């Protein structure tokens, strides 16, 4: 997203999520622990708008997505969302479902890596938010449950039917999305749904450490790598290698590329500027 596409001021206070920033690392915490961080209409909107702001302003070099209390996120709030949708007309329902999809697109298209810190339950939309992140750091209590068919809806919600097969393969994705059964940490690690398994209680600190490593690295290279990973999912090889070639040619004119050569020559660590 170009920094020239928006004129709105940065939001100073978010109503439905907690946001902290530390030298390029943004931590977003879902903070309704009494409801296992169940998502509301406002939480979805805040996530969508925050990700757009961060992408536009280029102040984030990595983002940690976490949940407060006993779990990561139990999905959409049964009363505030599921109950409300029973009396909502089709046009409004389409708007709502498009908004949830916009959050997933924003996570995938953000020009910085996103690290989900997962402990306890990651269910429904919570499981998809973790899935849409670039890294999923989890402890042994983590369990992913794509529950959509359990409530009579399609398992392909919020892009899950697109993303999950590309992470764990079609066979595993079919079973997980059709049956809606929980995938606990050992299996999730085995099939590739978890990027890193930590000791119990260590998911958040490990995710923060990974985010710091990413934020201190070559941000422009990370952004372009993420963009290519997403864009090339549906490209033929010929188009993918051409996109790679064009990207590398542009990055070879970057300050970071020149800085690597200078630091190598001078036998010192590079000072990445993300430019």
PEURJO-V904435 format. One record per backbone hydrogen bond with DSSP energy under -1.0 kcal/mol. CO is the residue of the C=O (numbers start at 1). NH is the residue of the N-H. E is the energy in kcal/mol with one decimal. If there is no record, write none. Layout:
co:CO nh:NH e:E
co:CO nh:NH e:E
This chain:
co:2 nh:5 e:-1.4
co:18 nh:29 e:-2.8
co:20 nh:27 e:-2.8
co:22 nh:25 e:-1.5
co:24 nh:61 e:-3.3
co:24 nh:62 e:-1.5
co:25 nh:22 e:-2.2
co:26 nh:64 e:-2.8
co:27 nh:20 e:-2.2
co:28 nh:66 e:-2.7
co:29 nh:18 e:-2.5
co:30 nh:68 e:-2.5
co:32 nh:35 e:-2.3
co:32 nh:37 e:-2.9
co:33 nh:36 e:-1.5
co:35 nh:38 e:-1.1
co:36 nh:74 e:-1.9
co:39 nh:77 e:-2.9
co:40 nh:44 e:-2.1
co:41 nh:45 e:-2.1
co:42 nh:46 e:-2.6
co:43 nh:47 e:-2.5
co:44 nh:48 e:-2.6
co:45 nh:49 e:-2.6
co:46 nh:50 e:-3.0
co:47 nh:51 e:-2.3
co:48 nh:52 e:-1.6
co:49 nh:53 e:-2.3
co:50 nh:54 e:-2.8
co:51 nh:55 e:-2.1
co:52 nh:56 e:-2.1
co:53 nh:57 e:-2.7
co:54 nh:58 e:-1.4
co:62 nh:26 e:-2.5
co:63 nh:115 e:-3.3
co:64 nh:28 e:-3.3
co:65 nh:117 e:-2.8
co:66 nh:30 e:-2.8
co:73 nh:123 e:-2.6
co:75 nh:39 e:-3.0
co:77 nh:81 e:-2.2
co:77 nh:82 e:-1.8
co:78 nh:83 e:-2.4
co:81 nh:85 e:-2.5
co:84 nh:87 e:-1.3
co:85 nh:88 e:-1.5
co:89 nh:93 e:-2.3
co:90 nh:94 e:-2.4
co:91 nh:95 e:-1.8
co:92 nh:96 e:-2.4
co:93 nh:97 e:-2.7
co:94 nh:98 e:-2.2
co:95 nh:99 e:-1.9
co:96 nh:100 e:-2.1
co:97 nh:101 e:-1.7
co:98 nh:102 e:-1.8
co:99 nh:103 e:-1.4
co:100 nh:104 e:-1.4
co:101 nh:105 e:-2.6
co:102 nh:106 e:-2.3
co:103 nh:107 e:-2.1
co:104 nh:108 e:-2.3
co:105 nh:109 e:-2.7
co:106 nh:110 e:-1.1
co:113 nh:63 e:-2.1
co:114 nh:134 e:-1.3
co:114 nh:135 e:-1.9
co:115 nh:65 e:-2.6
co:116 nh:137 e:-2.9
co:118 nh:139 e:-1.7
co:119 nh:72 e:-1.2
co:120 nh:143 e:-2.1
co:121 nh:72 e:-1.2
co:121 nh:73 e:-2.2
co:122 nh:145 e:-2.3
co:123 nh:126 e:-2.4
co:124 nh:128 e:-1.6
co:125 nh:129 e:-2.4
co:126 nh:130 e:-1.9
co:127 nh:131 e:-2.3
co:128 nh:132 e:-2.6
co:135 nh:116 e:-3.0
co:136 nh:195 e:-2.2
co:136 nh:196 e:-1.7
co:137 nh:118 e:-3.0
co:138 nh:198 e:-2.8
co:139 nh:142 e:-2.2
co:142 nh:185 e:-1.6
co:143 nh:122 e:-2.3
co:144 nh:183 e:-3.1
co:145 nh:124 e:-3.1
co:145 nh:147 e:-1.3
co:147 nh:150 e:-1.1
co:148 nh:151 e:-1.1
co:148 nh:153 e:-2.4
co:149 nh:152 e:-1.4
co:155 nh:157 e:-1.3
co:157 nh:160 e:-2.0
co:159 nh:163 e:-2.8
co:160 nh:164 e:-2.3
co:164 nh:167 e:-1.1
co:164 nh:168 e:-2.9
co:165 nh:169 e:-1.4
co:169 nh:173 e:-2.2
co:170 nh:174 e:-2.7
co:171 nh:175 e:-1.9
co:172 nh:176 e:-2.7
co:173 nh:177 e:-2.7
co:174 nh:178 e:-2.4
co:175 nh:179 e:-2.2
co:176 nh:180 e:-1.4
co:183 nh:144 e:-2.6
co:184 nh:188 e:-2.9
co:185 nh:189 e:-2.5
co:186 nh:190 e:-1.9
co:187 nh:191 e:-2.4
co:188 nh:193 e:-2.1
co:188 nh:194 e:-1.5
co:196 nh:138 e:-2.6
co:199 nh:202 e:-2.1
co:202 nh:206 e:-2.5
co:203 nh:207 e:-2.5
co:204 nh:208 e:-2.6
co:205 nh:209 e:-2.1
co:206 nh:210 e:-2.3
co:207 nh:211 e:-2.6
co:208 nh:212 e:-2.2
co:209 nh:213 e:-2.2
co:210 nh:214 e:-2.5
co:211 nh:215 e:-2.9
co:212 nh:216 e:-2.1
co:214 nh:217 e:-1.1
co:217 nh:219 e:-1.3
co:218 nh:222 e:-2.2
co:219 nh:223 e:-2.7
co:220 nh:224 e:-2.3
co:221 nh:225 e:-2.2
co:222 nh:226 e:-2.5
co:223 nh:227 e:-2.3
co:224 nh:228 e:-2.3
co:225 nh:229 e:-2.4
co:226 nh:230 e:-2.0
co:227 nh:231 e:-2.8
co:228 nh:232 e:-2.7
co:232 nh:235 e:-1.0
co:236 nh:240 e:-2.3
co:237 nh:241 e:-2.7
co:238 nh:242 e:-1.4
co:239 nh:243 e:-2.3
co:240 nh:244 e:-2.5
co:241 nh:245 e:-2.2
co:242 nh:246 e:-2.3
co:243 nh:247 e:-2.3
co:244 nh:248 e:-2.7
co:245 nh:249 e:-2.2
co:246 nh:250 e:-1.8
co:247 nh:251 e:-2.6
co:248 nh:252 e:-1.9
co:250 nh:253 e:-1.7
co:251 nh:254 e:-2.0
co:254 nh:258 e:-1.5
co:255 nh:259 e:-2.5
co:256 nh:260 e:-2.2
co:257 nh:261 e:-1.6
co:258 nh:262 e:-2.3
co:259 nh:263 e:-2.9
co:260 nh:264 e:-2.6
co:261 nh:265 e:-2.4
co:262 nh:266 e:-2.4
co:263 nh:268 e:-2.4
co:275 nh:255 e:-1.4
